[in-house]
Amino acid sequence: MTHETEQPTDTPTEPHTRRHLRTAPEHRHEMILRFTIWDQVTGTVGLPAAA
């Protein structure tokens, strides 16, 4: 017997939320875009990376 304020045991108390909003391929694509823009803004396009 359950009281009106209790939830049944098979009902989750909070909805499940995704931890990450993007998939891995979406994240990689976004990072490529961001770094491309960053390189253009900072003028480092075509320069070798420092070791």
C-alpha positions as CSV (number, residue, x, y, z in Angstrom):
1,M,0.0,0.0,0.0
2,T,1.4,3.4,-1.0
3,H,0.5,6.8,0.3
4,E,-0.5,9.5,-2.1
5,T,2.8,11.3,-1.6
6,E,4.9,8.3,-2.4
7,Q,6.0,7.3,-6.0
8,P,5.9,3.7,-7.1
9,T,9.3,2.1,-7.0
10,D,9.5,1.5,-10.7
11,T,9.1,5.2,-11.6
12,P,12.4,7.2,-11.6
13,T,12.3,10.3,-9.5
14,E,14.3,12.4,-12.0
15,P,14.4,12.0,-15.8
16,H,17.6,10.7,-17.3
17,T,19.6,13.4,-18.9
18,R,22.5,13.0,-21.4
19,R,25.8,13.9,-19.9
20,H,27.2,15.1,-23.3
21,L,25.1,17.1,-25.6
22,R,27.1,16.3,-28.7
23,T,28.4,13.0,-30.2
24,A,32.1,12.5,-30.6
25,P,32.1,13.3,-34.3
26,E,30.0,16.5,-33.7
27,H,32.5,17.5,-31.0
28,R,35.5,16.9,-33.3
29,H,33.9,18.9,-36.1
30,E,33.2,21.8,-33.7
31,M,36.8,21.8,-32.5
32,I,38.2,21.8,-36.0
33,L,36.0,24.9,-36.8
34,R,37.0,26.7,-33.6
35,F,40.7,26.1,-34.1
36,T,40.5,27.1,-37.8
37,I,38.9,30.4,-36.8
38,W,41.4,30.9,-34.0
39,D,44.3,30.4,-36.4
40,Q,42.9,33.0,-38.8
41,V,42.2,35.5,-36.0
42,T,45.7,35.1,-34.5
43,G,47.5,35.0,-37.8
44,T,49.0,31.6,-37.3
45,V,47.6,30.0,-40.5
46,G,50.4,28.1,-42.3
47,L,53.0,28.6,-39.5
48,P,54.7,25.5,-38.2
49,A,53.7,24.4,-34.7
50,A,56.3,25.0,-32.0
51,A,57.8,21.9,-30.6
